[in-house]
Amino acid sequence: MAGTSPTAPNPTHAADVLVVGAGPTGLLLAGDLAEAGLSVTLVEERPRKISNLSRALVVHARVLEQFDARGIADEVVKIGHPINRLALFERGQLNPSRLPSRYPFVLFIPQYEVERVLERRAREAGVDFLYETKVVGVDQDAGSVMARTVAGKDADPDGPFTTLRSSYLVGTDGVRSSVRSALGLPFPGKSILSSLILADVRLDRAPDRPFTVNAVPDGFALLTEMGEGWYRVTGWNRHHQLPDNAPLDVEELKELLRINFGGDYGITEVRWKSRFHSDERQAPAYRVGRVFLAGDAAHVHSPAGAMGMNTGLQDAANLSWKLVAVLRDGAEDRLLDTYQTERHAVGKLVLRMSGMLVRAALLHGYAARLLRAAAGTILSNLRPLADKAASMISGIGIAYRAPRGAHKLVGRRAPDGLLAEGRLNELQRGGKAVLITSARQDVAVPVPDQVVRAHWADDRRTTALVRPDGYYCWATEQPNDTAALRTALTTWVGRLPESV
């Protein structure tokens, strides 16, 4: 059991799943669960209004594929600005146009716009929102989780409280996660980049592009169009290393723009500005009994590569269908253990990748700068290396470790297309798994309603099962291996029908 204090004697049944935190990760997760027919309550400490001051600015190709499988990718792309390069550090740029994806670009879109789309989807699916409600304790037994909550942004955590009961709880409540604290989990790591700055400004002269980025020996900067005449300035200047609470004046913003872009575009107004630091941290466990962590509650890292929000959204996509399989479809609880196994490894990988990029950017001194410039030139111009880097940062190239002896496809992302019935992402809408066979094969195993039958568009004979999050979970070259298929369906999907 995990908790900080006794729960109320008669806890209120909140939902099948209680999600804590209404950022992108929590909203995607809650929407997935509700669309599958589960009851979901989403608890958020903040007021309902979505802030336009969020830091994340980029959605990568793999997340856009996940959005496509939910029917919202076109809307998100229409709001954002596709760009065909991603600057990493001096002379280091990636070209995502060669990604093997329907979305071969980096999409600039402010986090709050992503949240608007995901919140609308969650509300339409029936998610129950509780704003200005904070979780201050978590307890659990063999069959449920009890979350102790207090109402009001500034409520006394030791004052009157309400206890909400659910079958499972997911903490998506950010770097200062109250769920993680209630579980008593540490958050080991360290700060790696201080005095990062953010500001929303009006300019006298508009940049040539809606998304402008550059890195120089002494820093980096992003200048992005926010709409209604506002631009977001994000960056770091080696010569202005100050505490988070130090004042940030207009002259410092102008200097950041000048050293990166050769001019400050004539800043005429500043409506908001902030200074912050960046940490590298990861929780040792993403699952504790019936409680899970996802997004920044589980891992945080540098902004290099713009992988933060994307990693959290992939956490949600990995966990949601597994909770549905267990709660609705009769899959065994041990399926949920694969969330810890798969996503903790990915979180560790992302920390390593972003850490490598930011440390390269921070190299100082003449020799170090020459080395960084050479590395950037090689990365940008050696096509196999550049494509591999773009694939990993975009999430397209990330795979899950397969069990020993598994088919070579297992754990890999299943590409959109290749099917006679249409695009894979479209077939998966509604949280469906997809069973793919050859055009001439008829599977003699009863297939549940949550599995779509499909066939390869070419002459391949592989039988493969694709999970709802778009990864192969089982495959074979033996067309009549019904026992193995039955086991795979039971393991990854749930109960099978009694007859065809």
N, C-alpha and C positions, 0 to 999 in steps of 0.2 A: 504494500500500500504506500501511496505517496500523498503527503498532505502537510499542511502547516497548522491546522487546528480542527476540532470536531466540526462535522457538518450539521446542518439543521435537522431536527428529528423527522420532518416530513418534506424531503426535497421535492421540488416541482419537476415533473418529467418535461424536459425541454425538447428533446428530439432524439432521433437515431444517432445523429452526430452533432456535436457542439463544436463550431469553428470559432476560434478566438483570434480576431484581427482581420479588418476589412481592407487590407492592401490587396495588390494584384493576386498574390498567392492564395489568400483566403477566399477572395471572390471567385476565382476560377474553380477552386476545390468545392466550395459551397454550391455553385451553379451546376457542376457536374453531378453532385450527389442528389440535388433536388430534381434535376432533369431525369434521373434514374428512378424517381419515385420515392426516395427516402425523405424523411422529415429532417430539416436542417435549421438550426438556430445559429446565427452569426452574431457574436458579441464584439463590440468595438468600443474602446475607451473614448475615442474622439466624438465630437458632434457629427451629425450626418453629412454636413457639407464636405465635399471632396476638395482638398486643398490643391491650388495650382502652383504650389511651391515645392513639388516633389523633385528629387534629384535625378532619377533614372530617365534616360532620354532615348534609349535604343531598344528595338525588338529585333532579334536575330531570326534567321531563316527557320530553324527548327521549331521555335515557338510559333511562328506564323503557320507552319504545317499543323501544329496542334490546334491553333485557332481555326484552320481550314476544316479540320475534322469536327469542329463544333459549329461551323457555318457562320463564323464571324470574321474570318480573315479579310474578306473583301472590304468590309466596313472599316477595319483597322487600317488597312493599306490606303484606303481613300483619304482617311484623316491625316496620315503621316506623309513623310517625304522620303521616298526611296533614294539611297545614295549608293554609288558604285565603288566606294573606297572607304577604308577604315584606317586612320593613322594610329600607329602604336607608339612610336618614338621617332627620333630624328632619322629621316630617310626610310623608316620602316612603315610600309603601307601594305594593306591587303586588298586584293581585288576579289570581291565575292561573286562577280558575274559568272564565274565558271563553276559555281556550286551546283551539284546535281540535284536541284530542287526547283519547284515551281516558283520559289521566291529567291532568286539569285541576287540578293542585294541586302544591304543593311537598312532597316527602316527607322528613320528618326521620327519619334513620336513621344511627347511628354507622358510620363507615367500617369498623370491624372486623366489623360484622354483614354488610355487603356482601362483605367479603373471605371470610367463612365460606361464603357461598353460592357465590361464584366459585371458591373453592378446591375445594369438594366437586365442583362441575361439572368442573373441570379434572382432578381425580383420577379421576373416573368415566370421563372421555374417554381416559385413558391417559397423561397428562403425567407425565414422570419428574422428580421434585423432588430438587434437591441443595441442602440447607441448610448453613449455616455454610461457604459457599464464596464466595470473592471473586474477581472478575475483576481482574487487575492488568496485563493487556496484551492488545492486539488486533492481529492481523495478517491480511491477506487477499490472495488472488490472484484470478485470473480466474474460478475456479470454486468457491471456498469461503472461509470465515472460520475463523481459528484464535484461540481465546480462551485466554490463559494464566491459570490459576486456582490459588489457594492455599486449602488447607483450614483451617478454624478461624477463629473471629472475630478473634483477635489474632495471626494467623499473620504471619510475616515476609514482606513482599512480594518480597524478594530471595532468599528461601529456596527449598526444593524446590517444584516446581510441576507441575501437570498441564495439558496442552494439549488442549482440546476442539475438534473440527472440526465445522462445520455449513455448510449451504448459505447461510444468512442468519443474522444476529444482530440482536436488537432490545434496546436498552438502555432499560429502564423502571425504572431504579434510583435515581430521585429527584434532588433538587436537587444532591447531592454525587456525581453519577453517575461511577462509575469508567470506564464505557464512554466517556462524553463526554471524560473526561480522557485516556483512552488514544488517542482519535482526535485529540487536540490541538486540539479545538474550544474557542473561547472561550465565555463565558457572560455577555455584556455586560448591564449594567443597574445598578440601585442599590437600596438599602433605602429604603422609603417610609413604613413604620410600625414604630415601635419599642415595646417594652414591652407587647406584647399578653400577656394572661395566660390560662392554662387551669388548671382545678382540678376535681377530683371531690370532691363533698361530700355529707354527709347533712344534712337540714334538719329543724328542729323543726316547721315548718309547710309543708305541700306547696303549691306554686302551683296556681292554678285550672286551668291547662292544662299538657300535657306538654311544650309548646314555647312559651317566653315570650321575647320579644325586644323591645328598646326602644333608641332612640337619643335622646340629649339633647345640648345644646350642647357639653358637655365630655366626651363619650364615648358608648359604646354597650355593651350587654351582652346575652348570650343565656343563658338558663337552660333546660336540657333534661333530661328524664327519661332515665336510663340503665338503669333496671331494678334490682331488688333493693334499692330504697331509696336509690340513688345518683343524684345530679344533676351534670351537667357545667356549670360556669360558664366562659364565654368572654367576653372583653371588653377594653376599652381605656379608660383614664382619663387625660385630658390632664395631670392634676396629679401623676401618678406615672410619670414617664418615666425609667426606670432601665435599666442594662445587663442583658443576658440572664442573666448569672450573679448578679444581685443577689437577695437573699432575698425571698421572697414570703410575707407573713404573713397570718393570718386576718383581721386588721383591714382590710387592703387589699381583701380579697375582700368583706368586709361593706360597705365604703364603696362599692365598685363596684355592688353590688346596691341599696344605698340610693339612690344618685343616679339610678339608672335605673328602679327599681320602687317606691321609697318605703319599702322595708323590706328587711331581710336574710334574712327567713324563718327566722332562728334557726339559723345554722350550728352543728352539734354535732360534726362530725368531718370531717377532711380526709385522704383517703388518698393523694392525689397532687396536685402543683401544679408549674407551670412558667411561665417567662417567655420569650418569644421575639420575633423581629422578622419583618417581612414584606418580601420583595423583589419587584421587577419585573425579570425577566430572560427572555431568549429566545435560544436557540442560533441561529446564522445558517443552519445547515443541519440538516435532519432526516434526511437520507440522505447517507452517504459510502460509495459503492460498495455493498457487500453488508451494510452496517451501518446501522441506523436508530435514531432516538431517539423516544421517546414519553412522554407524561405529564410529570411534574416534571423529568425529565432533559432535556426539550426546552424547557420554559417554566414559569415560576412568576410569580405575581402576588398581589395583595392578596386577603384573604378577602371583600371586598365583592362581594355578589351570589352568593356560594357557588358559584363556577363552576370551582374548581380540579380536584377529583376528576372532575367531569363532563366537563371538557375532555379529560382524560387517557383516560377511558373511550371517548370519541368518537374519539380518536386510534386506539385499539386496534380499534374497530369499522371504521374506514376502512382500516387496514392489513391486517387479518387476511385478508379475502377476496381481496385483491390478491395476497398471498403464496400463497394456495391456488390462485388462477387460474394463476400462473406455475409453481409447483412441481408441481401435480397435473394441471392442465387444459391446459397448453401455450400459455398466453397469453405474449406477448412481455414481456421484462424491462422495457421502457419503461413498461408499465402502472404499475410501482412508482414511477416518477418523479412520478405524479400525487399520491402521498401527500405528497411535499414541497410541491408546488404548492398543494394544497388545505389541508392542515393547518397549514402555516406561516402562511398568510394568516389562518386562523381563530385561531391562537394570538396573532397580532398584534392581531386585533380584540378578543379577550377581554382582553388586556392593556390596550387602550385603554378598554374599557368599565369594567373593574374599577378602573382608575386614575382615571377620571372620578368614579366613585362615592365612592371613598375620599377623593379631594381635596375633593369637596363636603362630606363628613362632617367633614373637618379644618378647614374654614373657621372662623376665629375673629374675634371682634370683633362689635360690635353690628350694624353695617351688613352684614357678611358673613352673620351669623346670620339677619337679616331676608331677605336674598336667598336663602339656602338654604331657609328656611321657605316662602317664596313659590314657589320651584322645586318643593319637595316637594308643596305643595298643588296646583300645576298638574299635576304628574306623576300624582298620585293621582286627580285628578278629571276631567282631560281624557281621555275614554275612548280615542280613537284613539292618543294618545301613550302612555297607560298600557298599552294592549294591545300596541303595538309594543315597548315596553320589556320587558314580560313575555315576549313571544315571543322576543326576542333573548337574554335572560338564561336562559330555559328551554332554549334551543337549538332550539326549534321553528322560529324564523324565520331561522336561519342557513342560507345556501345556498352552493354552490360556483360559482365563476365559470365560465360556459359559453364555449366557443369562439365566435368571431365567426360569425354566420350560423346558429347552432344554434337549434333549436326553443325556444320560450319556457319549456317545462317543464324543459329540461336543467339540471341542477345543483340543482334544487329538491327539497325533501323530498317524498316521495310519501306522502300521508295514508293512514292505515289505513282500510279499508273501500272502498267504491265498486266492488267487484268482485262478479260473479255467483257466484263460487265461494266467497266468504267473506272474512274479514279478511286484508289484505295481510300483516300481521305473522305470522299463523299460516302462510300459504303460504310464507313465507321461512324457516321453521324448518329447521335443517340447513344454513344458509348458502346458500339458493337465490336465484338471480335470478328475476325474474318478467317474462314477456313478455305484455303486455296488448293485446288487439285488440278490435274491435267484435264483437258477438254473432254477426254474420253472416259474419265474415271467417275464411278459412282460409289460414294462412301457408304458402306453398310453399317454405319453407326448412327444412332439417333442424335440429332444436333439440336441443342437448345435454341429458343427463340432469340437469345441475345448473341447468337453467332450467325453471321451471314455466309452463305455458300457462294464461292466464286471460283473462277477458272483462269489459268494463265492465258494470256493473249497469244503466246507462242507455243512451241511444241515441248516445253520442259515437262518433266514427269514428277517433279518434287511435290510432295504433299506438305503444306506448311500452315501453321496456325499463327495468326498475327494478333497480338494483344490489342485492347482498345487504345493504348497509348502509342501504337504504331511500331512495335518491336516484335520480331519473331520470337516466340517462346517455345516452339517445337517444330521440328521438320524431319522428314524421312525421305529416302529414295525408294522405299518398299511400298508399293501402292496398296497392298492388302494387309498392312500391319494394323489391324483393327484394335488389337489389345493395347498397343502403344498409343493409338489415337484416343481411345476411350480414357486411358489414364491421363493423357495430356488435357483433354477437355475437362475432366473432373478436377484436375489440379488447378488449372488456370481459369476455368469458367464457372464451374459449380455443378449442381445436380444435372444429370442427363434425363431426358424423357424416357418413359418406360418402353415406348415403341416409336418407330419411325413416323 
